[in-house]
Amino acid sequence: MSTLIVAFPKIEEAKAVRNLLVRKGYEVAIPCITGAQVINQADNLSDGIIICGYKLSDNMIYTELNEYKPKSFEMLLVASRNLWGDCQDNDIVCAAMPIKVNDLCSTIEMMLQAQVRRRRKLRSQPRRRSPQEQKIIDDAKAILMERNNMSEPEAFRYIQKCSMDSGNTMVESAQMVISIYDGG
């Protein structure tokens, strides 16, 4: 599950928001008051949402924080509407001050669901092979085509079937084909 990082210029504000979110069942990291603390926390976590004010105690503005944060983190700016200047350009979600608890929780829930959908989409996409891996598969196909008179699709399906039957990757199965034919 994604972790929330709460960052406001005053520690009392950060702790209050953190405590509120913890009571609502969210996993929240240590409250932060500086941009450096936020970046440090985010670097130690896989992904999540940074909930922050316009400007932190080290004078880091939300746009700078957005620049330095890991790509796996999203940002929720809690500030008055007149400070939302660059939000749409930087894909930053905004919530107007003063914010209601239910509005804050709904916005966080929406952002968390979007992250889950993105993760699922990334997992469902086939992994890209490196040029070296593709060369191994192509070499194995060439060997099967030459020695067993297979067409290119037949050779590919053979390696694919070997991979599925053995539980190995396509590259590992292609390496086995190469070692069997080159070794024998």
TAGI-V930310 format. One record per backbone hydrogen bond with DSSP energy under -1.0 kcal/mol. CO is the residue of the C=O (numbers start at 1). NH is the residue of the N-H. If there is no record, write none. Layout:
# TAGI-V930310
co:CO nh:NH
co:CO nh:NH
This chain:
# TAGI-V930310
co:3 nh:49
co:4 nh:29
co:5 nh:51
co:6 nh:32
co:7 nh:53
co:10 nh:14
co:11 nh:15
co:12 nh:16
co:13 nh:17
co:14 nh:18
co:15 nh:19
co:16 nh:20
co:17 nh:21
co:18 nh:22
co:19 nh:23
co:20 nh:24
co:21 nh:26
co:22 nh:25
co:27 nh:4
co:32 nh:8
co:33 nh:57
co:34 nh:38
co:35 nh:39
co:36 nh:40
co:37 nh:41
co:38 nh:42
co:39 nh:43
co:42 nh:45
co:47 nh:3
co:48 nh:74
co:49 nh:5
co:50 nh:76
co:51 nh:7
co:52 nh:78
co:54 nh:62
co:56 nh:59
co:60 nh:56
co:61 nh:65
co:62 nh:66
co:63 nh:67
co:64 nh:68
co:65 nh:69
co:70 nh:73
co:72 nh:48
co:74 nh:50
co:75 nh:93
co:76 nh:52
co:77 nh:95
co:80 nh:83
co:81 nh:84
co:84 nh:87
co:86 nh:90
co:87 nh:92
co:93 nh:77
co:95 nh:79
co:100 nh:104
co:101 nh:105
co:102 nh:106
co:103 nh:107
co:104 nh:108
co:105 nh:109
co:106 nh:110
co:107 nh:111
co:108 nh:112
co:109 nh:113
co:110 nh:114
co:111 nh:115
co:112 nh:116
co:113 nh:117
co:114 nh:118
co:115 nh:119
co:116 nh:120
co:117 nh:121
co:118 nh:122
co:119 nh:123
co:120 nh:124
co:130 nh:134
co:131 nh:135
co:132 nh:136
co:133 nh:137
co:134 nh:138
co:135 nh:139
co:136 nh:140
co:137 nh:141
co:138 nh:142
co:139 nh:143
co:140 nh:144
co:141 nh:145
co:142 nh:146
co:143 nh:147
co:144 nh:148
co:151 nh:155
co:152 nh:156
co:153 nh:157
co:154 nh:158
co:155 nh:159
co:156 nh:160
co:157 nh:161
co:158 nh:162
co:159 nh:163
co:160 nh:164
co:161 nh:165
co:162 nh:166
co:163 nh:167
co:163 nh:168
co:169 nh:173
co:170 nh:174
co:171 nh:175
co:172 nh:176
co:173 nh:177
co:174 nh:178
co:175 nh:179
co:176 nh:180
co:177 nh:181
co:178 nh:182
co:179 nh:183
